[in-house]
């Protein structure tokens, strides 16, 4: 039997879905504030373009492809869950987790090279924004991977399949944030 908190809602929207959308709305405020601050500084500091030229655009582009591909596997997981195919949904979630892991591995190599080149959090305001925004995003990637692992575990047993959609929505949000970060931090030079 499901707890009553997950089966009723005054809005007519399932409680879990409503909770995820509230979480995403709060995260939009956090990332929106950070990105708005970055854009305001960028407008006032033309030298940001010179600093951005030292980011690895190819690594950022590859990571964009990885995250978009991982979103596809999250969609396929949701499709499988809708059809009651829990084990297939779990496998698709594992592919999504793999995409997150590849993203983090590429990011770690990228950051290692940048730090060795002398571009650290303390170098200047651009690099402070860069590491803060990309680091906050990476933490959200990790959180999504952990949540997906728990959902995939249940999905393997055909349990709680509605959670596949919820974790997928969170993952899509994380991908959308990267779609904003990539051009702002890597391309706009």
Number of C-alpha atoms within 10 A of each C-alpha: 4 6 7 9 10 11 12 12 13 7 8 8 12 15 17 17 17 15 13 16 16 12 12 16 12 12 16 14 11 12 17 13 12 15 18 11 12 21 13 10 15 17 10 10 12 11 12 20 17 12 17 19 14 13 21 16 16 11 16 22 15 14 22 19 14 21 25 19 16 27 25 17 22 29 22 19 30 28 17 20 24 15 12 16 18 25 20 21 29 29 20 23 30 21 19 30 25 15 23 22 16 17 22 17 13 16 18 12 11 16 18 13 14 16 12 9 10 10 20 17 15 11 11 12 15 24 20 15 18 20 18 14 19 18 13 14 18 19 13 19 23 15 15 20 22 13 19 26 18 13 23 29 18 18 27 17 13 17 16 15 25 17 21 27 21 20 24 25 20 21 27 19 19 22 22 15 20 21 14 12 20 17 14 18 26 21 16 13 16
